[in-house]
Amino acid sequence: MCTSIAIEAVNHDVFWGRTMDFTFDPFKPSADSKITAYPQGYTLKGLQQEWTTKYAFAGVNVNDSLFFNDGINSAGIVGDAQFLEEASWDTLDNLQQRSLKPIIGEEVVAYVLSNFGSIAEIKSAFTHFGQIKTNYPDWDDADTGIPTPIPMHYTFFDDAGNSVVLEPVNQGAFKIYESIGVMTNSPEYPWHLDNLRNYVQLTNHNLGQQQLNSQLNIKQIESGSGLLGLPGDYTAPSRFVRSTFLSNFLAPFKREQGICQLYNVFKAVTLPKGIEHVNAQSEKCDYTGYWSGYDLTQRTFYVQPEDCPTLTKFTLEKNIDSKITKAISHELLTK
C-alpha cells in the first residue's frame, strides 16, 4: 500500500511525493524511521556488497540501514520503493548463470541514488541486474510483521521530468518502463495503464445536463459531474486512477506553490488509520504512516507523520561531508 505522484510547475520544476502505507508504525523504536543523508565519496556497506557513493543523497530510511523508503540525490534524482505482489527473486548462482549482477531489493533506492546521475544511466544499468533472494536483518529486526525479502518495485524521476519504473518480475530480472507520473502497487505497471482506458470519460469540467428526450432533461447535482465514476476506494488500481486524473487536472501553479499543490493532491489517497483492517477479525490495518514531498530543483523534502500535521524539512546541501541523521517531528506546531 503506497502511492507516488509527480507534478510540474509552470516553469517546469518537478515536485514528487509518496505516501508510506503499511500495517505498522514506521516510527516505533524498533523501526526508527528518520531522515538520513550521506555525502559523496562515502563507503556504504550493504548486506552483500560494499560501494563508494558517487553522489550525495538523503531520504527516509529504516533502522539506520541502507533500506531507504524514498530519497533524493545531489544530481536531482528522486525515487522510492513500493510493495508489489508480483515481484520475484533468484539465487546467486542462477543470477550469475544468467549474466545478471545481484542486487538486494531493500537496498535498491540507496544504490540508485548513490550511483547514478541520470535516468538513462539507471535504465541502462538495470538491464544487467537481478534481485537476489535473501533476508534483510535490519528490516526483520524492525518487528514490522512483514518478513523479508519484501516484494517491491521502484520508481525514479529527475529534475527535468524524465522517469523510470523498475519491476523485478522476471525471476528477479527487471522490466523497465517510463512512468506517467503515478505509481501504486499491484498489478504490474502495464495493467494500470490499460485500466485507465475504463475511465476515458472523466473530465475536469461540469457536464451540466443531458437532454435524453423531449420530456427528460437530466441535470447535474451541484458541481463535480465531470468526475462521476472516479473510484473512491483505497485499492491500488483505484488509487492509481484517482492520482492520475487529479494530478493532471490541477490548475497551473507557480514553483513556490509546488509542495502545497503536491500535498493537496495527495489528500485524495492518504489512508487514515482504521478504515482498512486486514480482515474482519484483526485490529491491524493499512494506513499512511507518513507522507513525503520533494522539491527536486531545491534538493529539499518534507516529511509529515501520521500522528501530526507538522512537516519536517531537510535540504541536501552541496557541501555535505559527513553522514547526517535527523529525527522527524511529531510535535504539533501552532502560532
C-alpha positions in Angstrom: 0.0 0.0 0.0 1.7 3.2 -1.2 1.2 5.9 -3.8 3.7 8.2 -5.6 2.8 11.2 -7.7 4.8 13.7 -9.7 3.6 17.2 -10.8 5.2 20.0 -12.7 5.0 23.8 -12.1 4.5 26.3 -14.9 8.3 26.9 -15.0 8.7 23.1 -15.4 10.2 22.5 -11.9 9.3 19.0 -10.8 7.7 18.1 -7.4 7.3 14.4 -6.4 6.0 12.7 -3.3 4.8 9.4 -1.9 2.7 8.0 0.9 4.3 5.3 3.0 1.4 2.9 3.7 1.8 -0.2 5.8 0.4 -2.0 8.8 2.9 -0.8 11.3 4.2 2.4 12.9 7.3 3.4 10.9 8.5 5.5 13.9 8.3 2.9 16.6 11.7 2.3 18.3 12.4 -1.0 16.5 11.8 0.6 13.1 13.2 4.0 13.9 12.5 5.7 10.5 14.3 9.0 10.2 15.9 11.3 7.7 19.5 10.2 6.8 22.0 11.8 4.4 25.3 10.5 3.1 28.0 12.6 1.3 29.7 11.9 -2.0 32.8 9.6 -1.5 31.3 7.7 1.4 31.8 3.9 1.7 28.5 2.1 2.2 28.5 -1.4 3.5 25.5 -3.3 2.1 24.3 -6.7 3.0 26.4 -8.4 0.3 28.5 -5.7 -1.3 30.3 -2.5 -0.5 30.5 0.6 -2.6 31.5 4.3 -2.6 28.9 6.9 -3.2 29.3 8.9 -6.5 26.5 11.3 -5.4 25.4 12.6 -2.1 21.9 11.5 -1.2 19.3 11.8 1.6 15.9 10.3 2.4 13.9 8.3 4.9 15.4 5.0 5.9 14.6 2.2 8.3 16.5 1.2 11.4 19.6 3.2 10.4 20.1 0.8 7.4 20.5 1.1 3.7 16.9 0.3 3.3 15.6 3.7 2.1 11.9 4.0 1.5 12.4 7.2 -0.6 15.1 9.8 -1.2 16.9 12.3 -3.4 20.4 12.7 -4.6 22.7 15.7 -5.5 22.0 15.2 -9.2 18.3 15.8 -8.7 17.1 12.2 -8.9 14.3 11.2 -6.6 12.6 7.8 -6.1 11.1 5.2 -3.8 10.2 1.6 -3.2 6.7 0.3 -3.1 5.0 -3.1 -2.4 4.4 -5.3 -5.5 3.0 -8.8 -5.0 4.3 -9.9 -8.4 8.0 -9.2 -7.6 10.4 -12.1 -7.8 14.0 -13.1 -7.0 16.6 -15.7 -7.9 19.5 -17.4 -6.3 23.0 -16.0 -6.6 24.2 -19.0 -8.7 21.2 -18.6 -11.1 21.7 -14.9 -11.5 25.4 -15.4 -12.3 24.5 -18.1 -14.9 22.1 -15.6 -16.4 24.9 -12.9 -16.5 22.9 -10.7 -14.1 24.5 -8.7 -11.3 22.8 -9.5 -8.0 21.1 -6.6 -6.1 19.1 -6.7 -2.9 15.7 -5.2 -3.2 15.8 -3.4 0.1 18.9 -1.6 -1.0 17.8 -0.6 -4.5 16.8 3.0 -3.6 20.1 3.7 -1.8 22.1 2.0 -4.5 20.5 4.0 -7.3 20.7 7.4 -5.6 24.3 6.9 -4.6 25.5 5.7 -8.0 23.5 7.3 -10.8 23.2 10.8 -12.1 20.6 10.3 -14.9 17.5 8.3 -15.7 19.3 7.0 -18.8 22.1 5.5 -16.6 19.5 3.8 -14.4 17.7 2.3 -17.4 20.9 1.0 -18.8 22.3 -0.4 -15.6 19.1 -2.3 -14.6 19.1 -4.3 -17.8 22.0 -6.1 -16.1 20.7 -6.5 -12.5 18.6 -9.2 -10.9 17.2 -9.4 -7.4 18.8 -12.0 -5.1 16.6 -13.7 -2.7 17.8 -13.2 0.9 16.6 -12.0 4.2 17.3 -8.4 5.3 18.2 -8.4 9.0 17.8 -4.7 9.6 14.2 -4.8 8.4 13.5 -8.1 10.2 14.8 -6.6 13.4 12.3 -3.7 13.0 9.5 -6.1 14.0 7.0 -5.0 11.4 5.3 -8.3 10.9 6.3 -8.3 7.3 9.2 -10.7 6.5 12.0 -10.2 4.0 12.6 -10.3 1.2 9.8 -7.7 0.6 8.2 -7.9 -2.9 8.7 -4.4 -4.3 9.0 -2.3 -7.4 10.7 1.1 -7.8 10.3 4.5 -9.5 12.7 7.3 -10.1 12.4 10.9 -11.6 14.9 13.5 -12.4 14.5 17.3 -12.2 13.8 17.5 -15.9 10.8 15.2 -15.7 12.4 12.1 -17.0 11.4 8.9 -15.3 11.7 5.1 -15.0 9.7 2.3 -13.3 11.7 -0.9 -12.4 9.7 -4.1 -11.8 11.7 -7.2 -10.9 9.1 -9.7 -12.2 11.2 -11.9 -14.5 12.7 -14.3 -12.0 14.4 -11.3 -10.4 15.3 -9.6 -13.6 13.7 -6.1 -14.2 11.1 -5.0 -16.6 11.7 -1.3 -17.3 9.0 1.3 -18.2 8.7 5.1 -18.4 6.4 6.5 -15.7 3.3 8.6 -16.4 3.9 10.3 -13.1 2.0 8.0 -10.8 2.7 4.6 -9.2 0.8 2.5 -6.7 1.0 -1.3 -6.1 -0.2 -4.4 -7.8 -0.9 -5.4 -10.5 2.2 -4.7 -12.7 2.6 -1.3 -14.3 1.2 -2.0 -17.8 -2.0 -3.3 -16.3 -2.6 0.1 -14.6 -2.0 1.9 -17.9 -4.6 -0.3 -19.7 -7.0 0.1 -16.8 -7.1 3.9 -17.4 -9.0 3.2 -20.6 -12.0 2.3 -18.5 -12.1 6.0 -17.3 -11.8 7.8 -20.6 -15.0 9.7 -19.8 -13.6 11.6 -16.8 -13.1 15.4 -17.3 -12.3 18.4 -15.1 -15.4 20.3 -16.1 -19.1 20.0 -15.2 -21.3 18.2 -17.7 -24.3 20.4 -16.9 -27.2 18.4 -18.3 -28.2 15.8 -20.8 -31.5 16.0 -22.8 -32.4 12.4 -23.3 -35.7 13.1 -25.0 -38.3 15.8 -25.2 -39.7 15.0 -21.7 -36.4 14.1 -19.9 -33.7 16.6 -19.2 -31.2 15.2 -16.6 -29.4 18.0 -14.8 -26.3 17.5 -12.7 -26.4 17.8 -8.9 -24.5 20.9 -7.9 -20.9 20.6 -9.2 -18.3 18.0 -10.0 -20.2 15.9 -12.5 -17.1 15.6 -14.8 -15.6 13.2 -12.3 -18.6 11.0 -11.9 -17.3 7.4 -11.8 -13.9 8.3 -10.3 -13.2 5.3 -8.0 -13.1 6.3 -4.3 -11.8 3.2 -2.6 -8.2 2.6 -1.5 -7.2 -0.4 -3.6 -4.1 0.1 -5.7 -6.0 0.3 -9.1 -8.4 2.9 -7.7 -5.6 5.0 -6.2 -3.7 4.8 -9.5 -6.8 6.1 -11.4 -7.6 8.8 -8.8 -4.0 10.0 -8.6 -3.6 10.1 -12.4 -6.6 12.2 -13.1 -6.4 14.5 -10.1 -2.7 15.3 -10.6 -3.3 16.1 -14.3 -6.4 18.2 -13.6 -4.5 20.5 -11.2 -4.7 24.2 -12.2 -1.3 25.6 -13.3 0.8 26.7 -10.4 4.0 28.6 -9.7 7.0 26.8 -8.3 6.6 28.4 -4.9 3.2 26.6 -4.6 4.6 23.2 -5.6 4.8 21.5 -2.3 1.4 22.7 -1.2 -0.2 21.6 -4.5 1.5 18.3 -4.2 0.2 17.9 -0.6 -3.3 18.9 -1.8 -3.5 16.2 -4.5 -2.2 13.5 -2.0 -5.2 14.2 0.3 -7.2 12.1 -2.1 -5.1 9.0 -1.5 -3.8 9.4 2.1 -5.2 6.5 4.1 -6.4 7.2 7.6 -5.8 4.6 10.3 -8.8 2.3 11.0 -10.7 2.2 7.7 -8.9 -0.7 6.1 -8.4 -3.6 8.5 -6.5 -6.6 7.1 -9.5 -8.9 7.9 -12.7 -8.8 9.9 -11.1 -10.3 13.0 -7.9 -8.2 13.0 -7.1 -4.9 14.7 -4.2 -4.4 12.3 -4.9 -2.1 9.4 -3.2 -0.4 6.5 -2.7 3.3 6.9 -0.4 6.1 5.8 2.5 6.1 8.3 4.0 9.2 6.6 3.8 11.4 3.6 7.0 12.9 2.0 7.1 15.6 -0.7 10.2 16.5 -2.7 11.2 19.8 -4.4 13.7 18.3 -6.9 15.2 21.7 -8.0 16.0 22.8 -4.5 17.0 19.2 -3.4 14.6 19.8 -0.5 12.0 17.5 1.0 9.3 17.5 3.7 8.1 14.6 5.8 4.7 14.6 7.6 4.0 11.7 10.0 0.5 10.2 10.5 0.1 11.5 14.1 0.9 15.1 13.4 0.4 17.7 10.6 3.8 19.2 11.2 6.3 19.0 8.3 9.9 18.2 8.9 12.1 19.9 6.3 15.5 18.8 5.0 17.8 20.2 2.3 20.6 18.1 0.8 23.4 20.7 0.8 26.1 20.7 -1.9 28.9 20.7 0.7 27.7 17.8 2.9 30.9 16.0 4.1 29.6 13.5 6.7 26.6 11.3 7.5 23.7 13.3 8.9 20.6 12.0 10.7 17.5 14.0 11.6 14.5 12.9 13.6 11.1 13.6 12.1 9.0 15.9 14.3 5.8 14.6 15.9 5.2 17.9 17.8 2.1 19.9 16.7 3.4 23.4 15.9 1.0 26.3 16.1 1.2 30.1 16.0 
